Amino acid sequence: MSYDPGSRTARSTAVPQVDIDIGLRQYMLRVYNYMAGGLALTGIVAYFAAASGIYVSLAHTPLIWLIVLAPLGLVLFLSFRINQMSLGAAQATYWIYAGLVGLSLGFIFLVYTSASIALTFFICAAMFAAMSLWGYTTKRDLIGMGSFLFMGLIGIVIASLVNLFLASPGLQFAISVIGVIVFTGLTAWDTQQIKEMYWAGDGTAVAGKKAVMGALRLYLDFLNLFLMLLQFMGVRRN
């Protein structure tokens, strides 16, 4: 699934522009469909895990750590091994990942009211759609912004690990504010990068795996933006 940006223009000239535009739209639609499907699966599993009591039962056992850490392992596995995987295996790994994330997020339905979760989701969806549309349509090269945002992401990860020990509300508030800014920006940057990955000459398997990886990137942007916004907008249950 290698991609050479330097040769993209030369290779694309062999394909009529109208075909490229249609192919690009179909490719991006596939990316968004994968992303939306993954989010839907995550939400359904999270709600079921909370409503059925599965999450509460697991939270009091060492298995909760496996559920929390397993999605990270699957992301790394998919990122490093997708070139060697079949399209079917890549798709299956993505769906398993989305389901495990949902299982690990069952707690949000126990901590926050359903109304505030729904409101946060719709606001997050509006922000995501606006930034993804901008990233898709802008002629500006966002690579410089992407480098800056990646540094911010590293800072968020480090600060979050530190706050596991400090448990500082002030630091958590700062992390959430910066997180909203970072993941809003990353939505636009990732969309542009996913668009640039497209090449009309890709075979079915390569194009499909690119769509899976693109969906994973946007899924992570949306999910993290939602969780950061929930820190502000979520109404806790009594």
C-alpha positions in Angstrom: 0.0 0.0 0.0 2.9 2.3 -0.7 2.1 5.8 -1.9 4.5 8.1 -3.6 3.2 11.7 -3.6 5.9 12.8 -6.0 4.6 10.5 -8.7 0.9 11.1 -8.1 0.5 13.9 -10.7 2.4 12.0 -13.4 0.3 8.9 -12.9 -3.0 10.7 -12.7 -2.5 12.4 -16.1 -3.0 9.0 -17.7 -6.6 8.9 -16.3 -9.3 11.3 -17.5 -10.0 14.0 -14.9 -13.7 13.2 -14.8 -12.9 9.6 -13.9 -10.5 10.8 -11.2 -13.2 13.0 -9.7 -15.8 10.3 -9.6 -13.3 7.8 -8.2 -12.2 10.2 -5.5 -15.8 10.9 -4.5 -16.5 7.2 -4.2 -13.3 6.6 -2.3 -14.1 9.4 0.2 -17.7 8.2 0.6 -16.3 4.7 1.4 -14.0 6.3 4.0 -16.9 8.2 5.7 -19.1 5.1 5.6 -16.5 3.0 7.3 -16.0 5.8 9.9 -19.8 6.2 10.5 -20.2 2.5 10.8 -17.4 2.2 13.3 -18.9 5.0 15.4 -22.3 3.5 15.3 -20.9 0.1 16.4 -19.0 1.8 19.2 -22.1 3.6 20.5 -24.3 0.5 20.3 -21.8 -1.6 22.2 -21.1 1.1 24.8 -24.9 1.5 25.5 -25.4 -2.2 25.7 -22.4 -2.7 28.0 -23.8 0.0 30.4 -27.5 -1.0 30.2 -26.8 -4.8 30.7 -24.4 -4.3 33.6 -21.5 -5.9 31.7 -19.3 -2.9 32.1 -19.9 -2.7 35.9 -19.1 -6.4 36.2 -15.9 -6.1 34.2 -14.8 -2.9 36.0 -14.3 -4.9 39.2 -12.0 -7.5 37.5 -8.5 -7.4 35.9 -10.2 -7.9 32.6 -11.1 -4.2 32.4 -7.4 -3.5 31.7 -7.4 -5.9 28.8 -10.5 -4.2 27.4 -9.0 -0.7 27.8 -5.6 -1.6 26.3 -6.7 -4.1 23.6 -7.9 -1.3 21.3 -4.5 0.4 21.4 -2.9 -2.9 20.5 -5.2 -3.3 17.5 -4.5 0.2 16.2 -0.8 -0.5 16.3 -1.3 -3.9 14.7 -3.4 -2.5 11.9 -1.1 0.5 11.3 2.0 -1.6 11.0 0.6 -4.8 9.4 -2.0 -3.6 7.0 0.3 -3.9 4.0 0.6 -7.6 4.7 -3.1 -8.1 5.5 -5.9 -9.0 3.1 -8.7 -6.4 2.7 -11.1 -8.7 4.6 -8.7 -9.1 7.5 -8.2 -5.3 7.7 -11.9 -4.7 7.7 -12.5 -7.3 10.4 -9.7 -5.8 12.6 -11.3 -2.4 12.2 -14.8 -3.6 13.3 -13.3 -5.6 16.2 -11.5 -2.5 17.3 -14.6 -0.3 17.1 -16.5 -2.9 19.2 -13.8 -3.1 21.9 -13.7 0.7 22.1 -17.4 0.7 22.7 -17.0 -1.9 25.5 -14.4 0.3 27.1 -16.6 3.4 26.9 -19.6 1.9 28.6 -18.9 4.1 31.6 -20.0 7.3 29.9 -23.7 6.1 30.0 -23.2 5.4 33.7 -21.6 8.8 34.5 -23.4 11.2 32.1 -27.1 11.7 31.3 -28.3 10.3 27.9 -29.5 13.8 26.9 -26.2 15.4 27.5 -24.4 12.6 25.6 -26.7 13.1 22.6 -26.3 16.9 22.6 -22.6 16.6 22.8 -22.6 14.0 19.9 -24.6 16.3 17.6 -22.4 19.3 18.4 -19.3 17.2 17.8 -20.8 15.9 14.5 -21.4 19.5 13.3 -17.9 20.6 14.2 -16.4 17.5 12.6 -18.4 17.9 9.4 -17.4 21.6 9.0 -13.7 20.9 9.6 -13.6 17.8 7.4 -15.4 19.7 4.6 -12.8 22.5 4.9 -9.9 20.0 4.8 -11.4 18.4 1.7 -12.0 21.6 -0.2 -9.2 23.9 0.8 -6.3 24.6 -1.6 -4.0 25.4 1.3 -1.4 22.9 2.2 -2.1 21.9 5.8 1.1 20.0 6.4 2.6 22.7 8.5 -0.5 22.8 10.7 -0.4 19.1 10.9 3.1 19.1 12.4 2.1 21.6 15.0 -1.1 19.7 15.9 0.9 16.5 16.2 3.2 18.2 18.8 0.0 19.2 20.6 -1.2 15.6 20.6 2.0 14.4 22.1 1.6 17.1 24.8 -1.9 15.9 25.6 -0.8 12.3 25.9 2.0 13.2 28.3 -0.2 15.6 30.4 -2.9 13.0 30.6 -0.5 10.4 31.9 0.8 12.9 34.5 -2.7 13.7 35.6 -3.4 10.0 36.3 -1.3 10.5 39.4 -2.1 14.2 40.1 -5.8 14.0 39.5 -5.9 17.8 39.1 -9.2 19.3 37.9 -7.4 22.3 36.6 -5.0 20.3 34.5 -7.8 18.1 33.2 -9.7 21.3 32.2 -6.6 22.5 30.3 -6.2 19.1 28.6 -9.8 19.2 27.5 -9.5 22.7 26.0 -6.3 22.0 24.2 -7.7 18.6 23.1 -10.8 20.2 21.5 -8.5 22.6 19.5 -6.1 19.8 18.5 -8.6 17.2 17.3 -10.7 19.9 15.5 -7.6 20.8 13.6 -6.5 17.2 13.0 -9.9 16.5 11.4 -9.1 19.0 8.6 -5.5 17.8 8.3 -6.4 14.1 8.2 -9.1 14.7 5.7 -6.7 16.4 3.3 -4.1 13.7 3.9 -6.7 11.0 3.2 -7.7 12.8 0.0 -4.1 13.0 -1.1 -3.7 9.2 -0.6 -6.1 8.5 -3.4 -4.8 7.3 -6.7 -7.1 6.3 -9.6 -4.8 3.4 -10.5 -5.1 1.6 -7.2 -6.4 -2.0 -7.3 -9.5 -2.9 -5.3 -7.6 -4.3 -2.3 -5.1 -1.4 -2.1 -7.9 1.2 -2.4 -10.0 -0.7 0.2 -7.2 -0.8 2.7 -6.5 2.9 2.2 -10.2 3.6 2.9 -10.0 1.5 6.1 -6.9 3.4 7.4 -8.5 6.7 6.4 -11.7 5.8 8.3 -9.6 4.8 11.3 -7.9 8.2 11.4 -11.2 10.1 11.1 -12.8 7.8 13.7 -10.1 8.6 16.2 -10.4 12.3 15.5 -14.2 12.2 16.0 -14.1 10.0 19.1 -11.4 12.0 20.9 -13.1 15.3 20.0 -16.4 13.9 21.4 -14.7 12.8 24.6 -13.0 16.2 25.1 -16.3 18.0 24.5 -18.1 15.7 26.9 -15.8 17.0 29.7 -17.5 20.4 29.3 -21.0 19.6 28.2 -21.7 16.3 29.9 -24.2 16.5 32.7 -23.4 14.0 35.4 -26.0 11.7 36.8 -27.1 12.2 40.4 
